[in-house]
Amino acid sequence: MKLNGLDKDRLPRHVAIIMDGNGRWAKLRGKSRIEGHRRGKTSVRVIVELSRKIGIRFLSLYAFSTENWLRPHDEVDALMGLLQHYLIAEQAKMMRYSIRLLAVGDRSRLPQSVRRTLEQVIEATRNNGRMTVVLALSYSGRDEIVRMARRLARAARDGQLDPDMIDDRTIAARMDTPEVPDPDLLIRTSGEMRISNFYLWQIAYSELYVTPTLWPDFREQEYLQALIDFQKRRRRFGRTDEQLVDALPSAVGAGGSKS
Protein backbone atom coordinates (compact mmCIF):
# COMPACT_ATOMS: atom_id res chain seq x y z
CA MET A 1 0.00 0.00 0.00
CA LYS A 2 1.44 3.40 -1.03
CA LEU A 3 0.83 6.95 0.19
CA ASN A 4 2.70 9.59 -1.84
CA GLY A 5 5.55 7.13 -2.31
CA LEU A 6 5.36 5.72 1.23
CA ASP A 7 5.22 1.95 1.60
CA LYS A 8 2.94 1.35 4.58
CA ASP A 9 4.15 -2.22 4.86
CA ARG A 10 7.71 -1.05 5.64
CA LEU A 11 7.21 1.66 8.23
CA PRO A 12 9.52 2.29 11.18
CA ARG A 13 8.00 0.82 14.31
CA HIS A 14 9.16 3.72 16.48
CA VAL A 15 9.77 7.31 15.39
CA ALA A 16 11.37 9.81 17.79
CA ILE A 17 11.36 13.55 17.08
CA ILE A 18 13.43 16.41 18.49
CA MET A 19 10.94 19.23 17.99
CA ASP A 20 13.16 22.27 17.48
CA GLY A 21 12.69 25.74 16.03
CA ASN A 22 9.63 27.27 17.72
CA GLY A 23 11.57 30.32 18.89
CA ARG A 24 13.27 30.90 15.54
CA TRP A 25 9.96 30.52 13.72
CA ALA A 26 8.47 33.25 15.91
CA LYS A 27 11.50 35.56 15.60
CA LEU A 28 11.45 35.35 11.81
CA ARG A 29 7.84 36.54 11.87
CA GLY A 30 8.21 39.21 14.53
CA LYS A 31 6.11 37.23 16.99
CA SER A 32 6.70 36.19 20.60
CA ARG A 33 8.43 32.90 21.40
CA ILE A 34 5.23 31.85 23.13
CA GLU A 35 3.36 32.23 19.84
CA GLY A 36 5.96 29.94 18.26
CA HIS A 37 5.23 27.32 20.92
CA ARG A 38 1.49 27.65 20.26
CA ARG A 39 2.07 27.04 16.58
CA GLY A 40 4.32 24.09 17.45
CA LYS A 41 1.50 22.51 19.45
CA THR A 42 -0.51 22.34 16.22
CA SER A 43 2.35 20.42 14.59
CA VAL A 44 2.23 17.92 17.47
CA ARG A 45 -1.45 17.26 16.76
CA VAL A 46 -0.82 16.88 13.04
CA ILE A 47 2.10 14.44 13.44
CA VAL A 48 0.35 12.32 16.08
CA GLU A 49 -2.74 12.11 13.88
CA LEU A 50 -0.81 11.16 10.74
CA SER A 51 1.25 8.62 12.67
CA ARG A 52 -1.95 7.02 13.88
CA LYS A 53 -3.49 6.96 10.42
CA ILE A 54 -0.54 5.35 8.66
CA GLY A 55 0.27 2.86 11.43
CA ILE A 56 3.30 4.11 13.40
CA ARG A 57 3.13 2.11 16.63
CA PHE A 58 5.40 4.28 18.82
CA LEU A 59 6.05 8.03 18.61
CA SER A 60 8.40 9.83 21.03
CA LEU A 61 8.36 13.62 21.21
CA TYR A 62 11.12 15.58 22.94
CA ALA A 63 8.91 18.26 24.45
CA PHE A 64 10.92 19.80 27.32
CA SER A 65 14.50 19.13 28.37
CA THR A 66 16.03 19.61 31.80
CA GLU A 67 18.02 22.48 30.29
CA ASN A 68 14.78 24.20 29.26
CA TRP A 69 14.15 25.05 32.91
CA LEU A 70 16.84 27.72 32.45
CA ARG A 71 14.65 29.68 30.03
CA PRO A 72 12.81 32.85 31.16
CA HIS A 73 10.09 32.14 33.70
CA ASP A 74 7.29 33.50 31.54
CA GLU A 75 8.27 31.19 28.69
CA VAL A 76 8.49 28.16 31.00
CA ASP A 77 5.10 29.02 32.53
CA ALA A 78 3.60 29.33 29.05
CA LEU A 79 5.06 25.98 27.98
CA MET A 80 3.64 24.27 31.05
CA GLY A 81 0.25 25.85 30.36
CA LEU A 82 0.31 24.70 26.75
CA LEU A 83 1.27 21.20 27.85
CA GLN A 84 -1.60 21.00 30.32
CA HIS A 85 -4.07 22.35 27.77
CA TYR A 86 -2.87 19.83 25.20
CA LEU A 87 -3.28 16.91 27.60
CA ILE A 88 -6.80 17.94 28.58
CA ALA A 89 -7.86 18.64 25.00
CA GLU A 90 -6.45 15.42 23.54
CA GLN A 91 -7.48 12.86 26.16
CA ALA A 92 -10.83 12.11 24.54
CA LYS A 93 -9.16 11.56 21.17
CA MET A 94 -6.58 9.27 22.75
CA MET A 95 -9.37 7.17 24.17
CA ARG A 96 -11.34 7.15 20.92
CA TYR A 97 -8.36 5.98 18.87
CA SER A 98 -6.79 3.72 21.54
CA ILE A 99 -3.63 5.80 21.98
CA ARG A 100 -1.59 5.19 25.12
CA LEU A 101 0.35 8.06 26.67
CA LEU A 102 3.66 7.57 28.47
CA ALA A 103 6.12 10.12 29.83
CA VAL A 104 9.86 9.97 30.45
CA GLY A 105 11.96 12.36 32.51
CA ASP A 106 11.89 13.89 35.97
CA ARG A 107 8.19 14.51 36.56
CA SER A 108 8.85 15.78 40.08
CA ARG A 109 9.99 19.13 38.63
CA LEU A 110 6.73 19.72 36.77
CA PRO A 111 4.17 22.06 38.38
CA GLN A 112 1.80 20.10 40.58
CA SER A 113 -1.28 20.78 38.46
CA VAL A 114 0.52 19.76 35.26
CA ARG A 115 1.90 16.62 36.90
CA ARG A 116 -1.56 15.71 38.16
CA THR A 117 -3.10 16.13 34.70
CA LEU A 118 -0.29 14.15 33.08
CA GLU A 119 -0.67 11.28 35.53
CA GLN A 120 -4.45 11.25 35.04
CA VAL A 121 -4.11 10.93 31.26
CA ILE A 122 -1.40 8.26 31.57
CA GLU A 123 -3.66 6.24 33.88
CA ALA A 124 -6.76 6.73 31.72
CA THR A 125 -4.98 5.54 28.56
CA ARG A 126 -2.82 2.78 30.02
CA ASN A 127 -4.83 -0.06 28.45
CA ASN A 128 -4.96 1.51 24.98
CA GLY A 129 -3.02 -0.58 22.49
CA ARG A 130 -3.19 0.81 18.98
CA MET A 131 -0.42 3.39 19.39
CA THR A 132 1.87 4.74 22.12
CA VAL A 133 2.92 8.39 22.37
CA VAL A 134 5.88 9.07 24.66
CA LEU A 135 6.41 12.65 25.87
CA ALA A 136 9.93 13.47 27.06
CA LEU A 137 9.34 16.08 29.78
CA SER A 138 11.99 17.56 32.05
CA TYR A 139 14.14 14.98 30.31
CA SER A 140 17.89 14.49 29.94
CA GLY A 141 19.51 11.43 28.40
CA ARG A 142 22.45 11.68 30.79
CA ASP A 143 20.11 12.02 33.76
CA GLU A 144 18.23 8.92 32.63
CA ILE A 145 21.50 6.95 32.48
CA VAL A 146 22.49 8.20 35.95
CA ARG A 147 19.15 7.10 37.37
CA MET A 148 19.51 3.71 35.66
CA ALA A 149 23.01 3.29 37.16
CA ARG A 150 21.64 4.05 40.62
CA ARG A 151 18.94 1.39 40.18
CA LEU A 152 21.56 -1.17 39.18
CA ALA A 153 23.82 -0.18 42.09
CA ARG A 154 21.00 -0.53 44.61
CA ALA A 155 19.99 -3.92 43.20
CA ALA A 156 23.60 -5.14 43.41
CA ARG A 157 24.00 -3.77 46.93
CA ASP A 158 20.83 -5.55 48.07
CA GLY A 159 21.98 -8.85 46.57
CA GLN A 160 19.31 -8.84 43.87
CA LEU A 161 21.75 -8.57 40.98
CA ASP A 162 25.15 -10.08 40.19
CA PRO A 163 27.27 -7.28 38.65
CA ASP A 164 28.96 -9.82 36.37
CA MET A 165 25.57 -10.63 34.84
CA ILE A 166 24.82 -7.04 33.73
CA ASP A 167 24.41 -6.78 29.96
CA ASP A 168 22.63 -4.45 27.53
CA ARG A 169 19.26 -6.07 28.25
CA THR A 170 19.72 -5.55 31.99
CA ILE A 171 20.41 -1.88 31.38
CA ALA A 172 17.55 -1.43 28.90
CA ALA A 173 15.10 -2.89 31.40
CA ARG A 174 16.01 -0.16 33.90
CA MET A 175 15.83 2.80 31.54
CA ASP A 176 12.74 5.01 31.36
CA THR A 177 11.42 3.10 28.33
CA PRO A 178 11.41 -0.64 29.16
CA GLU A 179 8.09 -1.15 27.35
CA VAL A 180 9.13 0.77 24.24
CA PRO A 181 11.37 -0.52 21.42
CA ASP A 182 14.39 1.58 20.47
CA PRO A 183 13.63 4.25 17.86
CA ASP A 184 14.14 3.14 14.28
CA LEU A 185 14.13 6.75 13.08
CA LEU A 186 15.18 9.94 14.88
CA ILE A 187 14.01 13.17 13.23
CA ARG A 188 15.38 16.58 14.15
CA THR A 189 13.79 19.75 12.85
CA SER A 190 15.42 23.20 12.41
CA GLY A 191 18.64 21.92 10.82
CA GLU A 192 20.72 21.68 13.99
CA MET A 193 23.21 18.78 13.75
CA ARG A 194 23.07 17.47 17.31
CA ILE A 195 20.91 15.18 19.41
CA SER A 196 20.62 17.51 22.42
CA ASN A 197 20.87 14.90 25.17
CA PHE A 198 17.91 12.88 23.90
CA TYR A 199 17.61 9.09 24.21
CA LEU A 200 21.39 8.63 24.42
CA TRP A 201 21.07 4.90 25.09
CA GLN A 202 18.07 4.17 22.88
CA ILE A 203 19.29 5.71 19.61
CA ALA A 204 22.43 3.56 19.27
CA TYR A 205 21.20 2.20 15.92
CA SER A 206 18.54 4.74 14.99
CA GLU A 207 18.55 6.22 11.51
CA LEU A 208 19.00 10.02 11.70
CA TYR A 209 17.07 12.52 9.60
CA VAL A 210 17.70 16.27 9.94
CA THR A 211 15.51 18.78 8.15
CA PRO A 212 15.93 22.58 8.02
CA THR A 213 12.17 22.93 8.47
CA LEU A 214 11.31 24.61 11.76
CA TRP A 215 8.99 22.60 13.98
CA PRO A 216 5.91 24.87 13.57
CA ASP A 217 6.14 24.29 9.80
CA PHE A 218 6.75 20.55 10.07
CA ARG A 219 3.53 19.03 8.84
CA GLU A 220 2.27 16.06 6.81
CA GLN A 221 4.44 16.48 3.71
CA GLU A 222 7.66 17.00 5.68
CA TYR A 223 6.90 13.97 7.85
CA LEU A 224 6.14 11.77 4.87
CA GLN A 225 9.41 12.83 3.25
CA ALA A 226 11.34 11.77 6.36
CA LEU A 227 9.60 8.38 6.35
CA ILE A 228 10.26 7.87 2.63
CA ASP A 229 13.92 8.74 3.15
CA PHE A 230 14.05 6.17 5.97
CA GLN A 231 12.69 3.49 3.67
CA LYS A 232 15.62 4.04 1.31
CA ARG A 233 18.18 3.24 4.03
CA ARG A 234 19.98 -0.08 4.45
CA ARG A 235 20.07 -0.89 8.16
CA ARG A 236 23.16 -3.06 8.66
CA PHE A 237 23.53 -3.13 12.47
CA GLY A 238 27.29 -3.63 11.99
CA ARG A 239 27.00 -6.26 9.25
CA THR A 240 28.07 -6.13 5.61
CA ASP A 241 25.53 -5.85 2.81
CA GLU A 242 26.10 -9.51 1.96
CA GLN A 243 25.48 -10.63 5.53
CA LEU A 244 22.39 -8.45 5.71
CA VAL A 245 20.87 -10.08 2.66
CA ASP A 246 21.58 -13.56 4.02
CA ALA A 247 20.75 -13.05 7.70
CA LEU A 248 18.36 -10.11 7.93
CA PRO A 249 16.51 -9.73 4.64
CA SER A 250 13.50 -8.16 6.33
CA ALA A 251 15.64 -5.34 7.74
CA VAL A 252 16.91 -4.09 4.37
CA GLY A 253 15.76 -0.53 3.93
CA ALA A 254 13.13 -0.36 6.62
CA GLY A 255 11.25 -0.95 9.77
CA GLY A 256 11.34 -2.89 12.96
CA SER A 257 13.46 -2.31 16.02
CA LYS A 258 16.75 -4.04 16.68
CA SER A 259 15.53 -4.84 20.16
C-alpha positions as CSV (number, residue, x, y, z in Angstrom):
1,M,0.0,0.0,0.0
2,K,1.4,3.4,-1.0
3,L,0.8,7.0,0.2
4,N,2.7,9.6,-1.8
5,G,5.6,7.1,-2.3
6,L,5.4,5.7,1.2
7,D,5.2,1.9,1.6
8,K,2.9,1.4,4.6
9,D,4.2,-2.2,4.9
10,R,7.7,-1.1,5.6
11,L,7.2,1.7,8.2
12,P,9.5,2.3,11.2
13,R,8.0,0.8,14.3
14,H,9.2,3.7,16.5
15,V,9.8,7.3,15.4
16,A,11.4,9.8,17.8
17,I,11.4,13.5,17.1
18,I,13.4,16.4,18.5
19,M,10.9,19.2,18.0
20,D,13.2,22.3,17.5
21,G,12.7,25.7,16.0
22,N,9.6,27.3,17.7
23,G,11.6,30.3,18.9
24,R,13.3,30.9,15.5
25,W,10.0,30.5,13.7
26,A,8.5,33.3,15.9
27,K,11.5,35.6,15.6
28,L,11.5,35.4,11.8
29,R,7.8,36.5,11.9
30,G,8.2,39.2,14.5
31,K,6.1,37.2,17.0
32,S,6.7,36.2,20.6
33,R,8.4,32.9,21.4
34,I,5.2,31.8,23.1
35,E,3.4,32.2,19.8
36,G,6.0,29.9,18.3
37,H,5.2,27.3,20.9
38,R,1.5,27.6,20.3
39,R,2.1,27.0,16.6
40,G,4.3,24.1,17.5
41,K,1.5,22.5,19.5
42,T,-0.5,22.3,16.2
43,S,2.3,20.4,14.6
44,V,2.2,17.9,17.5
45,R,-1.4,17.3,16.8
46,V,-0.8,16.9,13.0
47,I,2.1,14.4,13.4
48,V,0.4,12.3,16.1
49,E,-2.7,12.1,13.9
50,L,-0.8,11.2,10.7
51,S,1.2,8.6,12.7
52,R,-2.0,7.0,13.9
53,K,-3.5,7.0,10.4
54,I,-0.5,5.3,8.7
55,G,0.3,2.9,11.4
56,I,3.3,4.1,13.4
57,R,3.1,2.1,16.6
58,F,5.4,4.3,18.8
59,L,6.0,8.0,18.6
60,S,8.4,9.8,21.0
61,L,8.4,13.6,21.2
62,Y,11.1,15.6,22.9
63,A,8.9,18.3,24.4
64,F,10.9,19.8,27.3
65,S,14.5,19.1,28.4
66,T,16.0,19.6,31.8
67,E,18.0,22.5,30.3
68,N,14.8,24.2,29.3
69,W,14.1,25.1,32.9
70,L,16.8,27.7,32.4
71,R,14.7,29.7,30.0
72,P,12.8,32.9,31.2
73,H,10.1,32.1,33.7
74,D,7.3,33.5,31.5
75,E,8.3,31.2,28.7
76,V,8.5,28.2,31.0
77,D,5.1,29.0,32.5
78,A,3.6,29.3,29.1
79,L,5.1,26.0,28.0
80,M,3.6,24.3,31.1
81,G,0.2,25.8,30.4
82,L,0.3,24.7,26.7
83,L,1.3,21.2,27.8
84,Q,-1.6,21.0,30.3
85,H,-4.1,22.4,27.8
86,Y,-2.9,19.8,25.2
87,L,-3.3,16.9,27.6
88,I,-6.8,17.9,28.6
89,A,-7.9,18.6,25.0
90,E,-6.4,15.4,23.5
91,Q,-7.5,12.9,26.2
92,A,-10.8,12.1,24.5
93,K,-9.2,11.6,21.2
94,M,-6.6,9.3,22.8
95,M,-9.4,7.2,24.2
96,R,-11.3,7.1,20.9
97,Y,-8.4,6.0,18.9
98,S,-6.8,3.7,21.5
99,I,-3.6,5.8,22.0
100,R,-1.6,5.2,25.1
101,L,0.4,8.1,26.7
102,L,3.7,7.6,28.5
103,A,6.1,10.1,29.8
104,V,9.9,10.0,30.5
105,G,12.0,12.4,32.5
106,D,11.9,13.9,36.0
107,R,8.2,14.5,36.6
108,S,8.9,15.8,40.1
109,R,10.0,19.1,38.6
110,L,6.7,19.7,36.8
111,P,4.2,22.1,38.4
112,Q,1.8,20.1,40.6
113,S,-1.3,20.8,38.5
114,V,0.5,19.8,35.3
115,R,1.9,16.6,36.9
116,R,-1.6,15.7,38.2
117,T,-3.1,16.1,34.7
118,L,-0.3,14.2,33.1
119,E,-0.7,11.3,35.5
120,Q,-4.4,11.2,35.0
121,V,-4.1,10.9,31.3
122,I,-1.4,8.3,31.6
123,E,-3.7,6.2,33.9
124,A,-6.8,6.7,31.7
125,T,-5.0,5.5,28.6
126,R,-2.8,2.8,30.0
127,N,-4.8,-0.1,28.4
128,N,-5.0,1.5,25.0
129,G,-3.0,-0.6,22.5
130,R,-3.2,0.8,19.0
131,M,-0.4,3.4,19.4
132,T,1.9,4.7,22.1
133,V,2.9,8.4,22.4
134,V,5.9,9.1,24.7
135,L,6.4,12.6,25.9
136,A,9.9,13.5,27.1
137,L,9.3,16.1,29.8
138,S,12.0,17.6,32.0
139,Y,14.1,15.0,30.3
140,S,17.9,14.5,29.9
141,G,19.5,11.4,28.4
142,R,22.4,11.7,30.8
143,D,20.1,12.0,33.8
144,E,18.2,8.9,32.6
145,I,21.5,7.0,32.5
146,V,22.5,8.2,35.9
147,R,19.1,7.1,37.4
148,M,19.5,3.7,35.7
149,A,23.0,3.3,37.2
150,R,21.6,4.0,40.6
151,R,18.9,1.4,40.2
152,L,21.6,-1.2,39.2
153,A,23.8,-0.2,42.1
154,R,21.0,-0.5,44.6
155,A,20.0,-3.9,43.2
156,A,23.6,-5.1,43.4
157,R,24.0,-3.8,46.9
158,D,20.8,-5.5,48.1
159,G,22.0,-8.8,46.6
160,Q,19.3,-8.8,43.9
161,L,21.8,-8.6,41.0
162,D,25.2,-10.1,40.2
163,P,27.3,-7.3,38.7
164,D,29.0,-9.8,36.4
165,M,25.6,-10.6,34.8
166,I,24.8,-7.0,33.7
167,D,24.4,-6.8,30.0
168,D,22.6,-4.4,27.5
169,R,19.3,-6.1,28.3
170,T,19.7,-5.6,32.0
171,I,20.4,-1.9,31.4
172,A,17.6,-1.4,28.9
173,A,15.1,-2.9,31.4
174,R,16.0,-0.2,33.9
175,M,15.8,2.8,31.5
176,D,12.7,5.0,31.4
177,T,11.4,3.1,28.3
178,P,11.4,-0.6,29.2
179,E,8.1,-1.2,27.3
180,V,9.1,0.8,24.2
181,P,11.4,-0.5,21.4
182,D,14.4,1.6,20.5
183,P,13.6,4.3,17.9
184,D,14.1,3.1,14.3
185,L,14.1,6.8,13.1
186,L,15.2,9.9,14.9
187,I,14.0,13.2,13.2
188,R,15.4,16.6,14.1
189,T,13.8,19.8,12.9
190,S,15.4,23.2,12.4
191,G,18.6,21.9,10.8
192,E,20.7,21.7,14.0
193,M,23.2,18.8,13.7
194,R,23.1,17.5,17.3
195,I,20.9,15.2,19.4
196,S,20.6,17.5,22.4
197,N,20.9,14.9,25.2
198,F,17.9,12.9,23.9
199,Y,17.6,9.1,24.2
200,L,21.4,8.6,24.4
201,W,21.1,4.9,25.1
202,Q,18.1,4.2,22.9
203,I,19.3,5.7,19.6
204,A,22.4,3.6,19.3
205,Y,21.2,2.2,15.9
206,S,18.5,4.7,15.0
207,E,18.6,6.2,11.5
208,L,19.0,10.0,11.7
209,Y,17.1,12.5,9.6
210,V,17.7,16.3,9.9
211,T,15.5,18.8,8.2
212,P,15.9,22.6,8.0
213,T,12.2,22.9,8.5
214,L,11.3,24.6,11.8
215,W,9.0,22.6,14.0
216,P,5.9,24.9,13.6
217,D,6.1,24.3,9.8
218,F,6.8,20.5,10.1
219,R,3.5,19.0,8.8
220,E,2.3,16.1,6.8
221,Q,4.4,16.5,3.7
222,E,7.7,17.0,5.7
223,Y,6.9,14.0,7.9
224,L,6.1,11.8,4.9
225,Q,9.4,12.8,3.2
226,A,11.3,11.8,6.4
227,L,9.6,8.4,6.3
228,I,10.3,7.9,2.6
229,D,13.9,8.7,3.2
230,F,14.1,6.2,6.0
231,Q,12.7,3.5,3.7
232,K,15.6,4.0,1.3
233,R,18.2,3.2,4.0
234,R,20.0,-0.1,4.4
235,R,20.1,-0.9,8.2
236,R,23.2,-3.1,8.7
237,F,23.5,-3.1,12.5
238,G,27.3,-3.6,12.0
239,R,27.0,-6.3,9.2
240,T,28.1,-6.1,5.6
241,D,25.5,-5.9,2.8
242,E,26.1,-9.5,2.0
243,Q,25.5,-10.6,5.5
244,L,22.4,-8.4,5.7
245,V,20.9,-10.1,2.7
246,D,21.6,-13.6,4.0
247,A,20.8,-13.1,7.7
248,L,18.4,-10.1,7.9
249,P,16.5,-9.7,4.6
250,S,13.5,-8.2,6.3
251,A,15.6,-5.3,7.7
252,V,16.9,-4.1,4.4
253,G,15.8,-0.5,3.9
254,A,13.1,-0.4,6.6
255,G,11.3,-0.9,9.8
256,G,11.3,-2.9,13.0
257,S,13.5,-2.3,16.0
258,K,16.7,-4.0,16.7
259,S,15.5,-4.8,20.2
